[in-house]
Amino acid sequence: MTGFLTVREALGQGRDLLERAGIQAPRLNAEILLGQALSVPGSLGFRPDAAWFYAHSDRALREVEWIHYGRYLHQRLAGKPTQYITGRQEFYGREFAVTPDVLIPRPETELLVECALKLGSRSGIAVDVGTGSGAIAITLALEGWSGPVLGIDISARALEIAHRNARKLGAKTGFVHADLLSPFADHTLDAVVSNPPYIAEADRPSLQREVVAHEPGLALFGGTDGYGIYCRLIPQALHALKPGGLLAMEIGIGQAAELSQMLAGWNDIQTFPDLAGIPRVLTARTPANRR
Ligand SMILES: C[S@@+](CC[C@H](N)C(=O)[O-])C[C@H]1O[C@@H](n2cnc3c(N)ncnc32)[C@H](O)[C@@H]1O
């Protein structure tokens, strides 16, 4: 690409390059990357306002904008996810900072937040296990969970991003560097919410190249069969939760039956489908009258 093109031309060239490389939603990705290069104001600062591109289609790019845009396109063509290029992702209507140290929050995880808000006793203590960017813990705190909300992660670098997001979004969320629920005494929590790593190592070859190459393996893989973290988290949650406490977990495709069996002895086991009809969230309560 040579010369300083207009916005319309730059968008067209970017879209064509991305399309030829087989990247999904090439026009949208070109808009986001050009929007980033031009600092276009937009909803959430993530997807720039499409109307801006129409209104400014004849504006010529400045040299520095052109250089940035070219670099972003180059990174995207090399497989880097758009969110790691722009450093942000929308979740539940808010903008979260993301770096390659954290999973890019997925839209289906919003269902987990909704289930926790609907079924949990909101004045109690909630813990988000494997908080990553802090998307779940922060959203709970900002969407009406009035009790304390804590995010746990074994990755100190992920917790730095979670802290940054909580500060920026004004959430009173605490963060703890720990292995699953190890810091908590028995019968102290009201809700355990988690989107743990649940992909089987065996499925690694079938994953999208950009996911495996760029997102942290610690956030993706749950051991050989994908159940490694659940196998430890479920018994720990049974002890850490108060009687009648809520466990809400995101689950992978085809994991509902096996996980329901692991929850033998729990009450009110339910699954909730995502927009594609796939059971995506599993909830259960500890027995009300145990000691
Ligand atoms: C699938 S990501 C979820 C991130 C975020 N909650 C979200 O939904 O976008 C799983 C997270 O669990 C963390 N994790 C993995 N093993 C862990 C462990 N043993 N204890 C605590 N966190 C762990 C990873 O570092 C990663 O941030």
The ligand as a Gaussian input file, in Angstrom:
#p B3LYP/6-31G(d) Opt

LIG

0 1
 C      -11.115000     -19.033000      30.777000
 S      -10.129000     -17.809000      31.613000
 C      -11.446000     -16.772000      32.255000
 C      -11.073000     -15.336000      32.386000
 C      -12.247000     -14.416000      32.729000
 N      -12.896000     -14.846000      33.943000
 C      -13.253000     -14.398000      31.595000
 O      -14.289000     -15.050000      31.718000
 O      -13.004000     -13.733000      30.579000
 C       -9.592000     -18.738000      33.013000
 C       -8.742000     -17.978000      34.030000
 O       -8.410000     -18.906000      35.094000
 C       -7.095000     -18.660000      35.545000
 N       -6.618000     -19.884000      36.211000
 C       -6.144000     -21.017000      35.660000
 N       -5.817000     -21.918000      36.611000
 C       -6.098000     -21.327000      37.806000
 C       -5.972000     -21.737000      39.170000
 N       -5.508000     -22.953000      39.480000
 N       -6.334000     -20.884000      40.152000
 C       -6.805000     -19.638000      39.825000
 N       -6.953000     -19.197000      38.562000
 C       -6.608000     -20.026000      37.562000
 C       -6.340000     -18.277000      34.288000
 O       -5.160000     -17.568000      34.602000
 C       -7.405000     -17.458000      33.539000
 O       -7.283000     -16.089000      33.865000

